[in-house]
Amino acid sequence: MGTKTEELINVLNDIEALLSNDNESNWLKLISSANERIRNSDYSGIELVLSYYGGMGSFNDLIIGQSTINGKFQWKKNSKENNNRLSSLRAKAYELSNYIKHNHETSA
């Protein structure tokens, strides 16, 4: 496994933790599935990650830290920081996945 692939796995682990802490189960399941494939040296995980970007309702559009209490919208504590972190991790995951796809990285 190449160094960029290892870096991607770490980024995806960080995304999983952030989504889990926010109780975002849909995207957590999708990211976890792709990450598991990548950890198992299954290249289709790279394609899965890349497929999550672009278009309406894509991973790019996800905003975490929202809740409704008694019918009233609220932001959760640290939502701004968490969304900034998610944005940074998302960009890094896309960048690494693209690099791996175009360079066919298979070993360090």
C-alpha positions as CSV (number, residue, x, y, z in Angstrom):
1,M,0.0,0.0,0.0
2,G,1.4,3.4,-1.0
3,T,1.9,6.3,1.3
4,K,-0.9,8.3,-0.4
5,T,-3.2,5.4,0.1
6,E,-2.3,5.2,3.8
7,E,-2.8,9.0,4.1
8,L,-6.3,8.6,2.5
9,I,-7.2,5.9,4.9
10,N,-6.3,8.2,7.8
11,V,-8.3,11.1,6.3
12,L,-11.3,8.8,5.9
13,N,-10.9,7.6,9.5
14,D,-11.0,11.2,10.6
15,I,-14.2,11.8,8.5
16,E,-15.8,8.7,10.0
17,A,-15.1,10.0,13.5
18,L,-16.5,13.4,12.7
19,L,-19.7,11.9,11.1
20,S,-20.1,9.4,14.0
21,N,-19.8,12.2,16.6
22,D,-22.6,14.1,14.7
23,N,-24.8,11.0,14.4
24,E,-24.7,11.3,10.5
25,S,-25.4,7.7,9.8
26,N,-26.0,7.8,6.0
27,W,-22.7,9.3,4.9
28,L,-20.9,7.4,7.7
29,K,-22.0,4.1,6.2
30,L,-20.9,5.2,2.7
31,I,-17.5,6.5,3.8
32,S,-16.9,3.4,6.0
33,S,-17.7,1.1,3.1
34,A,-15.2,2.8,0.8
35,N,-12.6,3.0,3.5
36,E,-12.9,-0.7,4.3
37,R,-12.4,-1.6,0.6
38,I,-9.3,0.7,0.4
39,R,-7.9,-0.9,3.6
40,N,-8.4,-4.3,1.9
41,S,-6.4,-3.1,-1.1
42,D,-9.6,-3.0,-3.2
43,Y,-9.3,-0.3,-5.8
44,S,-13.1,0.1,-6.1
45,G,-12.9,2.0,-2.8
46,I,-11.1,4.8,-4.6
47,E,-13.8,4.9,-7.2
48,L,-16.5,4.9,-4.5
49,V,-14.9,7.9,-2.8
50,L,-14.8,9.8,-6.0
51,S,-18.4,9.0,-6.8
52,Y,-19.5,10.7,-3.7
53,Y,-18.5,14.1,-5.1
54,G,-20.4,16.4,-7.5
55,G,-24.1,16.9,-8.2
56,M,-26.9,17.7,-5.9
57,G,-27.1,15.9,-2.6
58,S,-23.5,14.8,-2.9
59,F,-20.9,14.6,-0.1
60,N,-19.9,18.2,-1.0
61,D,-23.3,19.4,0.1
62,L,-23.3,17.8,3.6
63,I,-23.6,20.2,6.5
64,I,-23.3,18.7,9.9
65,G,-24.2,20.1,13.3
66,Q,-27.9,20.8,12.7
67,S,-30.7,19.7,15.0
68,T,-34.3,20.4,15.7
69,I,-35.5,20.7,19.3
70,N,-39.3,21.1,19.9
71,G,-39.7,22.0,16.2
72,K,-37.1,24.7,16.3
73,F,-33.9,24.6,14.3
74,Q,-30.6,24.8,16.2
75,W,-26.9,24.5,15.5
76,K,-25.1,22.0,17.7
77,K,-22.1,23.1,19.8
78,N,-18.9,23.6,17.7
79,S,-20.9,23.2,14.4
80,K,-18.9,25.9,12.6
81,E,-15.5,24.3,13.6
82,N,-16.8,20.8,12.8
83,N,-18.0,22.0,9.3
84,N,-14.7,23.7,8.6
85,R,-12.9,20.5,9.6
86,L,-15.2,18.4,7.5
87,S,-14.7,20.7,4.5
88,S,-10.9,20.4,4.8
89,L,-11.0,16.6,5.2
90,R,-13.4,16.3,2.2
91,A,-11.1,18.3,0.0
92,K,-8.1,16.2,1.1
93,A,-9.9,12.9,0.6
94,Y,-10.9,14.0,-3.0
95,E,-7.4,15.2,-3.7
96,L,-5.8,12.0,-2.5
97,S,-8.3,9.7,-4.3
98,N,-7.7,11.6,-7.5
99,Y,-4.0,11.3,-7.1
100,I,-4.2,7.5,-6.5
101,K,-6.6,7.1,-9.4
102,H,-4.3,8.9,-11.8
103,N,-1.1,7.5,-10.6
104,H,-2.2,3.9,-9.9
105,E,-0.5,3.9,-6.6
106,T,-0.2,0.3,-5.4
107,S,3.0,0.3,-3.3
108,A,5.1,2.5,-1.1
